[in-house]
Amino acid sequence: MNDIVFKAQVHPIRIFSGPSSLEHLPKEIARLGARRVLLISGRTVSRTTSLIDDIEALLDNRLSGRFDEIDRHCLEPSMTKAIDFAKQRNVDSIVAIGAGTACMAARIIAIGMAEKGKFEQLATNYLPGQVPVSPRLLQPKVPIWNVLTTATAAQNGAGATMNTSPQSGRLEFFDPKTRATGVFWDGQALSTASIKVTRAAALSTLWFALMRMGGVSKANPLVQADRHHAWQLALNSIDQLSGSLSTEARINMCAASYLLNRDFDHGGLPFEAHWVCRVCYALGAGLMSVCKKISPGEAYLSLTLSAMLIFGDRDLEVLREMCSYLPSVNRLALKDWGVKEMGRAIEEFFALKQFSFDPRSFGVTPEDFPRVRNVALRNFNADRRSEFGKEVELLDKVLSLALVV
């Protein structure tokens, strides 16, 4: 029986999907009385496509400014510059165009505009041996609309991460008031991302969708529905991203990533299901802070087999349930599988989807492990009870097994 004792909290959001869904944006902004809109994006979407210009034309005299220098991983200097830019123009709303980085940047800008104090004072606080605590950020925040160019679970979240410079640290922020008022899955916007970029984002969605199927039978009924449908959407769409159904597949991937993030709101704790997901997510964030070109999905997948071998025995039955959803797995044989067989089955599944690469090519060395690990030790979603501090040796073993020749 699935868990019927749970708490769910539904947050209001408007989702517009389809070939011309962006036409609703001006009405949505007018509905809230916003008159000084800030557009934010990265340089690629702004300077190699017409998307930002098209949105500017839609906003007409409601546009207050355009900031297109959002760096990957929300680097602190670009965030400071964006907040100053927004304050100077007294903006009253934000439209973020892009994927996860743009969505998180909008939240950080909203927090920085409204709250007093340094970034470190506004971020989640980590003290040795204690559960991490996020400060309550009480000031009202400007409304945010997210226009996606690829699927991302960040589209409807309340958290954000920022990389500090030059020490390559990582700060986490959490404020429910920064959740998006609206999200757009627009065909034109999604088509601006190349197949390569779209598939990289889809890899992350597909990987998370698979990981969440571990323990799904014991989740509450709302979470079960979210996870089952997210997995089916991602699985059915991954092969269509470069074909005639590309637009439909891209929108379905957006829907899958939305459902995966809604898991939390419906009472799920997806990282509590098994250690493999927790470890890959936390160490993956550390890898991305060291290796700037690696995508989230590549980081998670590169660590999966090693995490299975090191941590998998802690959650064997849950991992067997997860692997039972792989299309080519014989469920009768699965009951006798160990972590090695399950890890190989996962790798083979992703290889069939043309996601295969050598993680040793990332150039990460043992000298980088402390930086990677330190980021992993400050990851609230993966380690909300501060358990990783007792697992340092095993975390390093995962990195060594996955990345060192």
C-alpha positions as CSV (number, residue, x, y, z in Angstrom):
1,M,0.0,0.0,0.0
2,N,1.3,3.5,-0.8
3,D,1.6,6.1,1.9
4,I,-1.8,7.7,2.5
5,V,-0.6,9.9,5.4
6,F,0.9,13.0,3.8
7,K,0.9,16.8,3.5
8,A,0.6,18.5,0.1
9,Q,0.9,22.2,-0.6
10,V,-0.3,23.4,-4.0
11,H,1.3,26.7,-5.2
12,P,-0.6,28.8,-7.8
13,I,1.0,29.0,-11.2
14,R,-0.2,29.6,-14.7
15,I,1.3,27.5,-17.5
16,F,0.9,28.4,-21.1
17,S,1.8,25.8,-23.7
18,G,1.8,25.7,-27.5
19,P,3.1,27.3,-30.7
20,S,2.0,30.8,-29.8
21,S,1.7,30.7,-26.1
22,L,4.0,33.8,-25.6
23,E,1.1,36.0,-27.0
24,H,-0.4,35.6,-23.5
25,L,2.6,37.2,-21.8
26,P,1.5,40.9,-22.1
27,K,-1.9,40.1,-20.7
28,E,-0.4,38.2,-17.8
29,I,1.9,41.2,-16.9
30,A,-0.9,43.6,-17.2
31,R,-3.1,41.4,-15.0
32,L,-0.8,42.1,-12.1
33,G,-0.3,45.8,-13.0
34,A,3.4,45.5,-13.7
35,R,4.8,48.3,-15.7
36,R,8.6,48.1,-15.4
37,V,9.6,44.6,-16.7
38,L,13.2,43.4,-16.6
39,L,14.2,40.7,-19.2
40,I,17.0,38.5,-18.2
41,S,18.9,35.8,-20.2
42,G,22.2,34.5,-21.2
43,R,24.2,35.8,-24.1
44,T,23.6,32.9,-26.5
45,V,19.8,33.2,-26.6
46,S,20.0,37.0,-26.7
47,R,22.7,37.4,-29.3
48,T,22.1,34.5,-31.7
49,T,18.3,34.3,-31.9
50,S,15.5,36.8,-32.3
51,L,13.6,35.5,-29.3
52,I,14.5,38.4,-26.9
53,D,13.7,41.0,-29.6
54,D,10.3,39.4,-30.2
55,I,9.5,39.4,-26.4
56,E,10.6,43.1,-26.3
57,A,8.1,43.9,-29.1
58,L,5.4,42.1,-27.2
59,L,6.0,44.1,-24.0
60,D,6.2,47.5,-25.8
61,N,6.2,50.3,-23.2
62,R,6.2,48.0,-20.2
63,L,9.9,47.1,-20.8
64,S,12.2,48.6,-18.3
65,G,15.5,47.0,-19.3
66,R,17.3,44.0,-20.7
67,F,20.1,42.1,-19.0
68,D,21.7,39.3,-21.0
69,E,24.9,38.6,-19.1
70,I,23.6,35.8,-16.9
71,D,26.5,33.4,-16.6
72,R,26.2,29.6,-16.3
73,H,25.8,28.5,-12.7
74,C,24.8,32.1,-11.7
75,L,28.3,33.3,-11.0
76,E,28.3,35.9,-8.2
77,P,29.8,38.8,-10.3
78,S,27.0,38.6,-12.9
79,M,24.3,38.3,-10.2
80,T,25.6,41.4,-8.4
81,K,25.6,43.3,-11.7
82,A,22.1,42.1,-12.5
83,I,20.7,43.2,-9.1
84,D,22.3,46.6,-9.4
85,F,20.9,46.9,-12.9
86,A,17.4,46.0,-11.7
87,K,17.6,48.4,-8.7
88,Q,18.7,51.3,-10.9
89,R,15.6,50.8,-13.1
90,N,13.2,50.2,-10.2
91,V,11.8,47.1,-12.0
92,D,8.6,45.6,-10.7
93,S,8.7,42.3,-12.5
94,I,11.1,39.8,-14.1
95,V,10.8,37.7,-17.3
96,A,13.5,35.0,-17.4
97,I,14.3,33.5,-20.8
98,G,16.3,30.3,-20.9
99,A,16.6,27.2,-18.8
100,G,17.6,26.4,-15.3
101,T,20.2,29.1,-14.9
102,A,17.9,31.8,-16.0
103,C,15.1,30.6,-13.7
104,M,17.4,30.6,-10.7
105,A,18.9,33.9,-11.6
106,A,15.5,35.5,-11.6
107,R,14.9,34.3,-8.1
108,I,18.3,35.5,-6.9
109,I,17.7,38.9,-8.4
110,A,14.3,39.1,-6.8
111,I,15.8,38.3,-3.4
112,G,18.7,40.7,-3.9
113,M,16.4,43.6,-4.8
114,A,14.2,43.1,-1.8
115,E,16.4,41.9,1.1
116,K,19.2,43.6,2.9
117,G,22.4,41.9,3.7
118,K,25.2,40.1,1.9
119,F,24.6,37.0,-0.1
120,E,26.1,34.8,2.6
121,Q,23.6,36.2,5.1
122,L,20.6,35.4,2.8
123,A,21.8,31.9,1.9
124,T,21.3,28.6,3.7
125,N,23.5,28.3,6.7
126,Y,25.7,25.3,7.2
127,L,27.3,24.6,10.6
128,P,29.4,21.5,11.4
129,G,27.3,18.7,12.8
130,Q,24.0,20.6,12.5
131,V,21.0,20.5,10.2
132,P,21.3,23.3,7.5
133,V,18.9,26.2,8.1
134,S,17.6,28.6,5.5
135,P,16.9,32.1,6.8
136,R,13.3,33.4,6.4
137,L,13.3,36.1,3.8
138,L,10.3,38.1,4.7
139,Q,10.2,41.0,2.2
140,P,7.8,40.9,-0.7
141,K,9.3,39.8,-4.1
142,V,8.5,41.0,-7.6
143,P,6.5,38.5,-9.8
144,I,8.5,36.3,-12.1
145,W,7.6,34.7,-15.4
146,N,9.8,32.0,-16.9
147,V,10.0,31.5,-20.7
148,L,11.7,28.1,-21.2
149,T,14.1,27.3,-24.0
150,T,14.7,23.8,-22.7
151,A,13.1,21.5,-20.1
152,T,14.2,22.3,-16.5
153,A,12.9,21.3,-13.1
154,A,13.9,24.9,-12.0
155,Q,10.9,26.3,-13.8
156,N,8.6,26.2,-10.8
157,G,10.9,25.9,-7.8
158,A,11.6,28.2,-4.8
159,G,15.3,27.5,-4.5
160,A,18.4,28.8,-6.3
161,T,22.1,28.2,-6.3
162,M,24.9,30.7,-7.0
163,N,28.6,30.0,-7.5
164,T,30.9,32.4,-5.7
165,S,34.1,33.7,-7.1
166,P,37.0,33.2,-7.1
167,Q,36.9,30.4,-4.5
168,S,34.3,28.4,-6.5
169,G,32.0,28.0,-3.5
170,R,28.3,27.5,-3.8
171,L,25.5,29.3,-2.0
172,E,21.9,28.1,-1.8
173,F,18.8,30.3,-1.5
174,F,15.3,29.4,-0.7
175,D,12.2,31.7,-0.8
176,P,8.7,30.5,-1.7
177,K,7.8,34.0,-2.7
178,T,10.2,33.7,-5.7
179,R,8.2,30.9,-7.3
180,A,7.2,31.8,-10.8
181,T,3.8,33.4,-11.4
182,G,3.7,31.9,-14.8
183,V,5.7,29.6,-17.1
184,F,5.7,29.4,-20.9
185,W,6.3,26.3,-23.0
186,D,6.3,28.2,-26.3
187,G,7.1,26.4,-29.5
188,Q,9.2,29.3,-30.9
189,A,11.2,29.7,-27.7
190,L,11.9,26.0,-27.3
191,S,13.0,25.8,-31.0
192,T,15.8,28.4,-30.3
193,A,17.8,25.7,-28.5
194,S,19.9,23.4,-30.6
195,I,19.3,19.7,-30.6
196,K,22.5,19.2,-28.7
197,V,21.5,21.6,-25.9
198,T,17.9,20.3,-25.9
199,R,19.1,16.7,-25.5
200,A,21.5,17.7,-22.8
201,A,18.6,19.1,-20.8
202,A,16.5,16.1,-21.6
203,L,19.2,13.8,-20.3
204,S,18.9,15.4,-16.9
205,T,15.1,15.1,-17.0
206,L,15.2,11.4,-18.1
207,W,17.8,10.6,-15.4
208,F,15.8,12.1,-12.6
209,A,12.6,10.5,-13.9
210,L,14.3,7.1,-13.7
211,M,15.8,7.7,-10.3
212,R,12.4,8.8,-8.9
213,M,10.9,5.4,-9.8
214,G,12.9,3.9,-7.0
215,G,10.4,3.6,-4.1
216,V,7.5,4.9,-6.2
217,S,5.2,2.1,-4.9
218,K,5.5,3.5,-1.4
219,A,5.0,7.1,-2.3
220,N,1.7,8.9,-1.6
221,P,-0.9,8.7,-4.5
222,L,-0.2,12.3,-5.7
223,V,3.5,11.7,-5.9
224,Q,3.0,8.3,-7.6
225,A,1.0,10.0,-10.3
226,D,3.6,12.7,-10.8
227,R,6.5,10.2,-11.0
228,H,4.8,7.7,-13.2
229,H,3.7,10.3,-15.7
230,A,7.0,12.1,-15.7
231,W,8.8,8.9,-16.5
232,Q,6.4,8.0,-19.3
233,L,6.6,11.5,-20.8
234,A,10.4,11.6,-20.7
235,L,10.8,8.0,-22.0
236,N,8.4,8.5,-24.9
237,S,9.8,11.9,-25.9
238,I,13.6,11.3,-25.7
239,D,13.8,9.7,-29.2
240,Q,11.6,12.4,-30.9
241,L,13.6,15.5,-30.0
242,S,15.3,15.7,-33.4
243,G,12.4,14.4,-35.6
244,S,9.2,15.8,-37.0
245,L,7.6,15.7,-33.5
246,S,10.4,17.8,-32.0
247,T,8.2,20.6,-30.8
248,E,5.7,18.3,-29.1
249,A,8.5,16.3,-27.6
250,R,10.2,19.4,-26.2
251,I,6.9,20.5,-24.6
252,N,6.4,17.1,-23.2
253,M,9.9,17.2,-21.7
254,C,9.0,20.5,-20.1
255,A,5.9,18.9,-18.6
256,A,7.9,16.0,-17.3
257,S,10.4,18.3,-15.6
258,Y,7.5,20.3,-14.1
259,L,6.0,17.1,-12.6
260,L,9.3,16.0,-11.2
261,N,9.7,19.3,-9.3
262,R,6.0,19.2,-8.2
263,D,7.0,15.9,-6.4
264,F,8.1,18.0,-3.4
265,D,4.9,20.0,-3.2
266,H,2.8,16.9,-3.2
267,G,4.6,15.6,-0.1
268,G,7.4,13.6,-1.8
269,L,11.0,13.5,-0.6
270,P,12.6,12.1,-3.8
271,F,16.1,12.2,-2.5
272,E,15.1,10.1,0.5
273,A,14.3,7.1,-1.7
274,H,17.8,5.9,-2.2
275,W,21.4,6.9,-1.7
276,V,22.4,6.6,-5.4
277,C,20.3,9.6,-6.4
278,R,21.4,11.7,-3.4
279,V,25.1,11.0,-4.0
280,C,25.0,11.6,-7.8
281,Y,23.0,14.8,-7.4
282,A,25.3,16.2,-4.8
283,L,28.6,15.2,-6.3
284,G,27.3,16.1,-9.7
285,A,26.8,19.7,-8.5
286,G,30.4,19.6,-7.3
287,L,31.6,18.3,-10.7
288,M,29.9,21.1,-12.5
289,S,31.7,23.7,-10.3
290,V,35.0,22.2,-11.3
291,C,34.4,21.2,-14.9
292,K,32.6,24.2,-16.4
293,K,31.5,22.5,-19.7
294,I,29.8,19.4,-18.3
295,S,26.0,19.5,-18.3
296,P,24.0,18.4,-15.2
297,G,22.8,15.2,-16.9
298,E,26.3,14.2,-18.0
299,A,27.5,14.8,-14.4
300,Y,24.8,12.7,-12.8
301,L,25.1,9.8,-15.4
302,S,28.9,9.8,-15.2
303,L,28.6,9.0,-11.5
304,T,25.7,6.5,-11.5
305,L,27.5,3.2,-11.9
306,S,30.2,4.1,-9.3
307,A,27.5,5.3,-6.9
308,M,25.6,2.1,-7.4
309,L,28.7,0.0,-6.6
310,I,29.6,2.0,-3.5
311,F,26.2,2.9,-2.0
312,G,23.7,0.6,-3.8
313,D,23.7,-2.2,-1.3
314,R,22.0,0.1,1.2
315,D,18.8,0.2,-1.0
316,L,18.8,-3.0,-3.0
317,E,15.0,-3.5,-3.2
318,V,14.3,0.2,-4.0
319,L,16.9,0.1,-6.8
320,R,15.4,-3.2,-8.2
321,E,12.1,-1.4,-8.3
322,M,13.7,1.5,-10.2
323,C,15.4,-0.8,-12.7
324,S,12.1,-2.7,-13.3
325,Y,10.9,0.3,-15.3
326,L,13.8,0.0,-17.8
327,P,12.2,-1.3,-21.0
328,S,14.6,-4.1,-21.7
329,V,14.9,-5.5,-18.2
330,N,13.5,-9.0,-17.4
331,R,11.7,-8.5,-14.1
332,L,12.0,-12.2,-13.2
333,A,15.8,-12.1,-13.6
334,L,16.0,-8.7,-11.8
335,K,15.2,-10.3,-8.4
336,D,18.6,-12.0,-8.4
337,W,20.6,-8.9,-9.6
338,G,23.1,-7.1,-7.5
339,V,24.3,-3.5,-7.8
340,K,26.8,-4.3,-10.6
341,E,24.1,-5.8,-12.9
342,M,21.7,-3.0,-12.2
343,G,24.4,-0.3,-12.8
344,R,25.3,-1.9,-16.2
345,A,21.6,-2.1,-17.2
346,I,21.2,1.7,-16.5
347,E,24.3,2.5,-18.5
348,E,23.1,0.3,-21.4
349,F,19.7,2.0,-21.4
350,F,21.2,5.5,-21.7
351,A,23.7,4.3,-24.3
352,L,20.7,3.1,-26.4
353,K,19.4,6.6,-26.2
354,Q,22.8,7.9,-27.5
355,F,23.9,9.1,-24.1
356,S,27.3,7.5,-23.8
357,F,30.6,9.2,-23.0
358,D,33.8,8.6,-21.0
359,P,33.7,10.6,-17.8
360,R,37.5,10.3,-17.5
361,S,37.7,12.8,-20.4
362,F,36.4,15.5,-18.1
363,G,39.9,16.0,-16.8
364,V,39.0,15.8,-13.1
365,T,41.9,14.7,-11.0
366,P,42.2,13.6,-7.3
367,E,43.4,17.1,-6.5
368,D,40.0,18.4,-7.5
369,F,38.1,16.0,-5.1
370,P,38.1,18.3,-2.1
371,R,36.4,21.1,-4.1
372,V,33.9,18.7,-5.6
373,R,33.2,17.1,-2.2
374,N,32.9,20.5,-0.4
375,V,30.1,21.4,-2.8
376,A,28.4,18.1,-2.2
377,L,28.5,18.6,1.6
378,R,26.5,21.9,1.2
379,N,23.6,20.5,-0.8
380,F,20.3,20.8,1.1
381,N,18.1,18.8,-1.2
382,A,20.5,15.8,-1.2
383,D,21.6,16.1,2.5
384,R,18.9,17.8,4.5
385,R,20.0,15.9,7.6
386,S,23.7,16.5,7.2
387,E,24.6,12.8,6.8
388,F,27.2,13.2,4.1
389,G,29.8,14.4,6.6
390,K,30.1,10.8,7.9
391,E,30.5,9.5,4.3
392,V,33.5,11.5,3.1
393,E,35.7,8.5,2.3
394,L,32.9,6.8,0.4
395,L,32.1,10.0,-1.6
396,D,35.8,10.1,-2.6
397,K,35.6,6.5,-3.7
398,V,32.7,7.3,-6.0
399,L,34.7,10.1,-7.6
400,S,37.8,8.0,-7.9
401,L,36.0,5.0,-9.4
402,A,34.1,7.1,-11.9
403,L,36.7,9.7,-13.0
404,V,40.3,8.6,-12.5
405,V,42.1,6.4,-15.0
